[in-house]
Amino acid sequence: MSAGPLLGMESSASKANVGKNVVVKGHLISGEDLTIFGEVEGTIDIVEHRLTIAADGSVRADVTAHDIDVRGYLEGKLEAVNRVYIRKGGNFVGDLHSGGIVVEEGGYLRGNIELSTHPAHGDGSNLVQSSRISELEPIRQLSEAVLRS
């Protein structure tokens, strides 16, 4: 037995795939670029890498990634540190928060878009926290007012 990588795994530049006959339901975390040819439902976290939904891929998930490349179908809430690409034939439905967006002719987009000129760096948690803080501020102020009375 050689001392090489286990189970044929490559270096950190490797790429993972979800095959076209694979269905994943749950929380998917990847430390490398990920291409989905099959179906995924749940959440996907790959903050420092690129997520690609292949032309035949179908995803219904909340996604956090560095870049998101939609060539198939994607429905959910997207948090992209850098950029979202919706390619010709790609379909996105949902809420999108990103540093930028590119929609090719023939790409489909329906939902809410929030672009940030200063996308989050690191783990991407700033994207989620910034939107939730503004949503929770009125609740905090109301709570303080109730406690004072």
C-alpha positions as CSV (number, residue, x, y, z in Angstrom):
1,M,0.0,0.0,0.0
2,S,1.4,3.4,-1.0
3,A,1.7,6.4,1.3
4,G,-0.2,8.5,-1.2
5,P,-3.6,10.2,-0.6
6,L,-6.3,8.0,0.8
7,L,-9.1,6.7,-1.4
8,G,-7.7,8.5,-4.5
9,M,-8.2,12.0,-3.0
10,E,-6.2,14.7,-4.6
11,S,-4.5,17.8,-3.3
12,S,-6.3,20.9,-2.0
13,A,-6.9,21.9,-5.6
14,S,-9.2,18.9,-6.1
15,K,-12.9,19.3,-7.0
16,A,-15.8,17.3,-5.6
17,N,-18.9,16.2,-7.5
18,V,-22.4,15.1,-6.7
19,G,-23.2,12.7,-9.5
20,K,-26.3,12.9,-11.7
21,N,-27.9,9.8,-10.0
22,V,-27.2,11.1,-6.5
23,V,-29.7,12.8,-4.2
24,V,-28.5,14.6,-1.1
25,K,-30.9,15.8,1.6
26,G,-29.4,17.6,4.6
27,H,-26.4,19.9,5.3
28,L,-23.5,19.7,2.8
29,I,-20.1,21.1,3.6
30,S,-17.2,21.1,1.2
31,G,-13.6,22.3,1.6
32,E,-13.1,22.3,-2.1
33,D,-14.9,23.4,-5.3
34,L,-18.2,21.5,-5.7
35,T,-20.2,20.6,-8.9
36,I,-23.7,19.3,-8.5
37,F,-24.9,17.1,-11.4
38,G,-27.7,15.5,-9.3
39,E,-30.1,16.8,-6.7
40,V,-29.5,18.5,-3.3
41,E,-32.0,19.7,-0.8
42,G,-31.1,21.4,2.5
43,T,-28.1,23.7,3.1
44,I,-24.7,24.0,1.3
45,D,-21.7,25.7,2.9
46,I,-18.5,26.1,0.9
47,V,-17.5,29.7,1.8
48,E,-14.0,29.6,0.4
49,H,-14.8,27.8,-2.8
50,R,-17.0,27.7,-5.9
51,L,-20.3,25.9,-6.2
52,T,-21.4,25.0,-9.7
53,I,-24.9,23.7,-10.5
54,A,-24.5,21.7,-13.7
55,A,-27.0,22.0,-16.5
56,D,-28.9,18.9,-15.3
57,G,-28.4,19.7,-11.6
58,S,-31.2,20.7,-9.3
59,V,-30.7,22.4,-5.9
60,R,-33.3,23.5,-3.4
61,A,-31.1,24.9,-0.6
62,D,-29.7,27.8,1.4
63,V,-26.2,28.3,0.0
64,T,-23.1,30.1,1.2
65,A,-20.2,30.0,-1.1
66,H,-17.4,32.2,-2.5
67,D,-18.7,32.0,-6.1
68,I,-21.9,30.4,-7.3
69,D,-22.2,29.3,-11.0
70,V,-25.8,28.4,-12.0
71,R,-26.2,26.3,-15.2
72,G,-29.1,24.2,-14.0
73,Y,-31.9,24.9,-11.4
74,L,-31.3,26.6,-8.1
75,E,-33.9,27.7,-5.6
76,G,-33.2,29.1,-2.2
77,K,-31.3,31.8,-0.3
78,L,-27.8,32.5,-1.7
79,E,-24.9,34.2,0.1
80,A,-22.0,34.7,-2.2
81,V,-18.8,36.3,-0.9
82,N,-17.7,37.3,-4.5
83,R,-20.1,36.7,-7.4
84,V,-23.1,34.8,-8.7
85,Y,-23.2,33.7,-12.3
86,I,-26.5,32.7,-14.0
87,R,-25.5,31.1,-17.3
88,K,-27.6,30.6,-20.4
89,G,-30.2,27.9,-19.5
90,G,-29.6,28.5,-15.8
91,N,-32.6,29.2,-13.5
92,F,-32.5,30.9,-10.1
93,V,-35.5,31.5,-7.8
94,G,-35.1,33.0,-4.4
95,D,-33.1,35.6,-2.4
96,L,-29.6,36.6,-3.4
97,H,-26.9,38.5,-1.4
98,S,-23.6,38.9,-3.2
99,G,-20.7,41.1,-4.1
100,G,-21.9,40.9,-7.8
101,I,-24.1,39.1,-10.3
102,V,-23.7,38.2,-13.9
103,V,-26.7,37.0,-15.9
104,E,-26.1,35.7,-19.4
105,E,-28.7,36.1,-22.1
106,G,-31.0,33.1,-21.7
107,G,-30.5,32.9,-17.9
108,Y,-33.5,33.2,-15.7
109,L,-33.7,35.0,-12.4
110,R,-36.7,35.6,-10.1
111,G,-36.4,36.9,-6.6
112,N,-34.7,39.5,-4.4
113,I,-31.2,40.8,-5.0
114,E,-29.0,42.6,-2.6
115,L,-25.5,43.6,-3.9
116,S,-22.8,44.6,-1.5
117,T,-19.8,46.7,-2.7
118,H,-17.9,45.3,0.3
119,P,-18.7,41.5,0.3
120,A,-17.7,39.6,3.4
121,H,-14.3,38.0,3.7
122,G,-13.3,35.0,5.6
123,D,-16.1,32.7,6.7
124,G,-19.0,34.6,5.1
125,S,-20.8,35.1,8.4
126,N,-20.8,38.9,7.9
127,L,-23.3,38.5,5.1
128,V,-25.8,36.7,7.3
129,Q,-25.2,38.8,10.4
130,S,-25.5,42.2,8.6
131,S,-29.0,41.4,7.3
132,R,-30.2,39.9,10.5
133,I,-29.0,42.8,12.7
134,S,-31.0,45.3,10.8
135,E,-34.1,43.0,11.0
136,L,-33.7,42.6,14.7
137,E,-33.0,46.2,15.7
138,P,-36.7,47.2,15.9
139,I,-37.4,44.1,18.1
140,R,-34.6,45.0,20.4
141,Q,-35.8,48.6,20.7
142,L,-39.3,47.4,21.5
143,S,-38.0,45.0,24.1
144,E,-36.1,47.7,25.8
145,A,-39.1,50.0,25.8
146,V,-41.3,47.3,27.4
147,L,-38.7,46.5,30.1
148,R,-38.5,50.3,31.0
149,S,-42.2,50.6,31.5
